[in-house]
Amino acid sequence: MSKPDSLVARILKARYYNRKRFIEAEKGNNPNFTWKSIWGAKEVLDLGGLWKVGTGRNIKIWEDTWLPNQNGFKVWSPRTCFEQEATVDNLINQEENTWKQTLILQIFLPFKANQILALPIDMQRQDDRFYWKFSKKGEYEVKTTYHIIRAHNRSQQLGTCPKNQEKEKWKQLWKMKIPPRSLNFMWRLMHNSLSKKTNIQRRGINCDLICSRYSMSREESEAHLFRDCDWESRFLFVSPFNLQTKAAAGMPLLKWVSTILNQIENERKGLFICCLHGLWHSRNKLLFENENLHRKQFWREQPSLLQKLCVQQIHHHRFKSHLQTVKV
């Protein structure tokens, strides 16, 4: 990616990703050993590879890693403008070579917009450059990659924080003024100990693994239960957080939850935890009482259910104002 005009890069591109970028390339049929080795390590680029904005024509807004101060280096704001393939040059005023500040503030969350506006734009309008963030020279290093992969593997089950920071986050979590049962639920979720179907079967009890809401859907994993299922996805979209979960498809659930908690304001973290608890509550109502709560009904006609979960966190009038801002 750093030397696309080299002979080996041109040969591999012609054979395996002629009409795509390297990061979008597929393994292909009957690949040779060189390409299988390169392709197998391609996912490492997401851990430390970063785009430096030049013209912005080669950087996809919603898919590429180009925000150096963001977890995962990608944009996680809900996509309210532009298509999925839109590039960063759409955010740049080509005549003045500056960011389109008004547009960026409109379509991105405030903290994300500030990160984008703080990025320097190359005044010489050179091509976008892909570099290794954890190297002083921006060149790929095996040594730093080894440490990054080890840290990533350690953090897979516990979010994205080092051990000491993780302990500190749990201390903050236990101090939140939300119902103890919601705190207990969060602890069980982060430690994969909820009594969902896959866990029940893992403990030696035979049961149907299919999602309780849609018989033709996937198995009831944590990611499906709290994010990827169509019902849960729409539930989170009409919630006060207006989350679009498609952008996080494929991300481990615990990492996704940690990312959301890192990004939202402290006073709303308890509300997000209660939202997840509300999803678990509605799933149990359907499974054990055959009562199917509609997602819009949950937020508009029956806010008392979530209100009971949040009564220790926020006053009634503040919670009511949150519900009034939701457009359903």
C-alpha positions, -999 to +999 in steps of 0.1 A: +000+000+000+029+024+006+046+015-027+017+007-051+040+013-082+065-015-073+066-045-095+053-070-069+024-047-060+014-043-096+016-081-103-005-089-072-030-062-080-034-074-116-042-109-105-061-106-072-076-071-068-076-054-102-106-033-096-104-029-058-081-016-032-058-039-013-077-036+020-109-048+001-091-077-017-104-112-014-084-144-011-095-156-045-094-191-061-062-211-060-040-183-046-002-188-045+017-190-012+029-153-013-006-139-017-021-163+009+005-151+034-001-114+027-039-117+026-039-137+059-022-108+077-043-081+061-066-077+091-035-065+111-037-032+092-070-024+110-051-025+143-024+000+134-027+012+098-040+047+093-047+070+063-032+105+062-056+129+045-042+144+013-068+148-014-092+125+004-102+108-028-089+074-017-103+073+018-138+061+025-156+080+052-175+051+068-151+022+062-115+032+064-092+040+093-084+077+092-092+091+127-060+088+148-076+096+182-107+073+177-110+038+190-105+015+160-096+047+140-130+045+122-161+067+121-188+052+143-213+081+140-247+071+125-246+075+087-272+102+080-256+116+049-237+103+019-236+068+006-216+039+021-188+044-005-185+081-001-149+095+003-133+121+025-129+146-003-167+153+000-159+169+034-132+192+020-138+226+004-117+221-027-113+258-035-101+269+000-086+235+009-103+235+043-128+213+060-165+220+054-172+228+090-209+233+089-215+201+070-193+181+094-210+194+125-243+185+110-236+148+101-212+137+128-215+135+166-199+165+183-168+147+196-163+130+162-167+163+143-141+179+165-116+151+158-121+156+120-118+194+121-086+190+140-070+169+113-045+189+091-051+190+054-021+187+031-017+221+015+002+206-015-028+183-022-006+152-024-022+118-026-036+101+005-009+081+023-013+049+043+011+047+072+018+027+104+006+047+134+029+031+160+061+038+142+080+072+143+087+071+106+053+057+097+068+025+083+055-009+092+075-026+120+073-063+130+082-055+166+053-030+172+029-053+154+037-082+177+029-061+208-002-047+192-015-082+183-008-094+219-026-064+234-055-069+211-059-106+219-058-098+257-085-072+253-109-092+232-129-104+261-126-073+283-131-045+259-102-023+247-085-011+279-053-023+297-058-042+329-054-012+353-077+010+332-102-019+331-103-021+369-108+017+371-137+014+347-154-012+368-150+010+399-168+038+381-194+014+369-203+002+405-206+039+416-233+046+390-267+055+404-287+029+386-306-001+400-283-029+413-300-054+390-289-034+360-253-033+374-255-071+379-268-075+344-239-055+330-213-076+349-229-108+336-230-094+300-193-084+301-183-118+316-204-139+291-225-154+319-261-145+309-284-174+305-288-170+267-294-201+246-258-206+235-246-205+271-273-229+282-263-255+256-226-250+265-235-261+300-249-294+287-286-286+283-301-292+249-322-263+236-332-245+204-305-220+195-325-200+171-334-164+180-366-161+200-380-133+178-374-146+143-375-184+137-355-181+105-328-159+121-294-167+133-285-184+166-290-164+198-254-152+204-247-121+225-239-100+194-272-110+178-292-106+209-281-071+218-271-056+184-274-075+152-310-088+154-334-067+133-356-060+164-327-049+186-311-029+158-343-009+153-348-006+191-314+011+195-321+033+165-353+047+180-337+050+214-323+084+227-289+074+214-301+069+177-275+042+171-271+026+137-256-008+144-248-018+108-215+002+110-204-021+138-212-054+121-185-080+128-171-061+158-171-082+190-200-072+212-179-065+243-156-042+222-187-024+208-202-019+242-169-005+255-166+018+225-201+032+231-194+037+268-162+055+261-178+079+236-210+090+254-212+115+283-208+102+318-244+111+328-258+090+299-237+059+305-262+046+330-290+051+305-272+031+279-267+002+303-304+004+312-312+002+274-292-030+271-310-043+303-343-033+287-334-055+256-327-084+279-360-078+298-381-077+266-364-109+253-374-127+286-409-113+284-413-128+250-396-161+258-413-169+291-446-149+290-451-148+252-454-110+254-439-093+224-432-056+231-430-034+200-399-013+199-418+019+192-443+010+218-415+004+243-402+040+239-435+059+232-464+042+249-447+023+277-418+044+289-425+033+325-407+000+320-373+017+313-382+044+338-382+018+366-348+008+355-335+044+355-353+059+385-322+059+406-301+074+379-320+105+366-350+125+376-384+118+360-385+151+341-350+145+326-359+110+314-392+123+300-373+149+280-351+122+265-382+103+253-397+134+238-367+140+216-370+106+200-387+107+166-406+075+159 
